[in-house]
Amino acid sequence: MGHSLKYYLMNPLPRTYAMIVAAGRGSRFGASVAKQYTQLQDQTLLQLSVARLASSKYINQCLLVVAEDDITARTLDFAIPVYYAIGGVERWQSVQAGVAAIGSTGANDSDLVLIHDAARPAVPSHDIDQIIEAALLEPYGAILATPVADTLKTSYIKSVTTDNLSDKNNQRYYAKRTIDRSSMWQAQTPQVFRLGALKKVLDYVAEHQLTITDEASAFEYLDLPIRLVTGSRQNIKLTYPDDALLLSAILTAQSDQP
């Protein structure tokens, strides 16, 4: 699939198209508003994440993939020019819609598509530049990730009977075994891919009705190598309400840095 690495090294100046996927609601976050519109430091997560991408020397505009009924995104001010595409039910469908929108602008298959989560507003500018520069040297792409530091456990569920009326959960989790974490990485965004290759792997996902949790997963189904680049642990994702406190602290600390 696609060209050789030599081809890309001989053509070192592809364009980088930035995309933020913001079509979901973030059900695990549990808020009444879509997660990307959570306010931190008087701005929404979406605005903060666009501003981070704007800090990269490689990015001067951004595609926002939003839900069809989204009436909020277009009312916001952003750090760089943005344009829009309508997303789908599944994340990969939203990315596929974004890829089609980028392709319609005349982008080449060798150009880069940078995909970022609206819920990661603290990604350091250095990490954005380094993941783009890594992807420039790869035939398919590269993603930010961090080696897993915590001990990992698999679990099993045991049903229990209790006389405690306040204990309504009759299923409890127990540790089954410890997983070797030496080769484990926790994926982050941005993830950066060649446009032509990304389109093909997403078509493969659609054709075979596969389930993926990030875009790199689609490449893994086809055994196509995606480079892992160590990113900052500051680049956390707002997933649960408690994450907002940590993210606020990180953003404040970053703003205090010279």
C-alpha positions, -999 to +999 in steps of 0.1 A: +000+000+000+013+035-009+049+046-018+082+035-003+100+055+025+126+066-001+098+083-021+088+103+010+124+113+018+128+126-017+096+147-013+103+163+021+078+192+021+042+178+023+015+199+038+002+192+073-036+193+077-048+196+113-081+180+124-099+179+157-126+153+162-153+169+183-185+151+173-190+130+204-205+139+238-181+121+261-206+099+280-180+089+307-176+125+316-212+127+327-218+164+321-250+180+306-229+197+279-207+180+253-173+174+268-155+196+243-174+226+255-163+222+292-149+255+304-113+257+317-096+290+323-125+308+307-123+289+274-138+257+262-116+226+258-121+229+220-107+265+219-078+255+241-069+225+219-071+246+188-048+272+204-023+244+211-022+234+175-019+270+165+014+272+185+030+247+160+050+262+132+035+236+109-002+244+114-020+276+104-056+263+101-077+235+115-106+213+104-132+208+132-154+176+128-186+183+147-220+167+152-247+176+128-268+192+155-238+212+170-248+248+173-220+258+196-187+255+176-195+282+151-202+307+179-167+304+193-135+324+185-104+304+177-067+311+176-064+302+139-089+299+110-111+268+113-135+251+089-160+224+095-171+188+085-200+168+099-190+137+119-206+103+122-219+081+150-185+063+155-152+081+158-137+065+127-167+078+107-160+113+119-123+109+109-134+095+076-156+126+070-127+148+079-104+129+055-129+134+027-131+172+035-093+175+035-092+156+002-117+179-014-093+209-008-068+193-033-045+177-007-021+150-020-019+114-007+016+122+007+004+151+027+001+146+065-032+146+085-028+154+122-056+142+143-061+156+178-087+151+206-105+182+217-102+168+253-064+171+253-058+208+257-025+205+275-003+189+248+030+207+248+038+226+216+071+208+214+053+175+212+031+187+183+062+197+163+081+165+171+053+142+161+049+159+128+087+158+122+087+121+130+058+114+106+077+132+079+102+104+080+077+075+080+057+060+051+025+057+071+027+078+102+035+083+139+017+088+172+025+103+205+025+077+234+039+072+268+054+039+282+030+025+308+045+032+343+018+016+365+013-021+373-014-035+351-039-061+362-065-083+345-096-089+365-125-112+369-160-104+382-176-122+411-212-118+421-218-114+458-248-115+481-250-088+508-274-078+535-263-042+532-292-024+516-270+005+506-247-019+486-267-021+454-238-034+433-237-072+436-207-075+412-172-069+424-139-070+405-109-090+417-073-092+405-066-121+383-030-116+372-004-090+365+005-081+329+040-075+317+041-038+310+076-037+294+061-034+259+030-015+268+024+021+257-005+045+264-016+061+232-021+099+230-029+124+203-019+141+181-016+111+157-002+120+123-007+099+091-002+101+053-035+112+038-037+084+012-028+056+036-053+069+062-081+069+036-073+034+026-072+019+061-105+037+071-121+022+040-109-012+052-124-005+086-157+004+071-158-026+047-150-051+074-171-033+101-142-033+125-141-016+160-112+008+166-104+031+194-079+053+176-067+057+141-034+038+146-056+007+153-067+007+117-031+005+105-025-023+130-052-044+114-032-043+082+002-048+099+014-013+087+041+002+109+032+033+129+060+048+149+056+055+186+071+088+198+074+094+235+052+123+245+047+143+277+027+130+306+012+164+309-009+156+278-037+140+297-073+136+284-103+149+301-123+117+306-138+118+341-148+149+362-118+146+385-095+151+354-107+187+352-088+196+384-056+180+372-059+196+338-065+230+353-033+227+374-013+216+344-025+245+322-018+270+350+017+255+355+024+257+317+012+293+315+037+302+343+066+287+323+089+312+305 
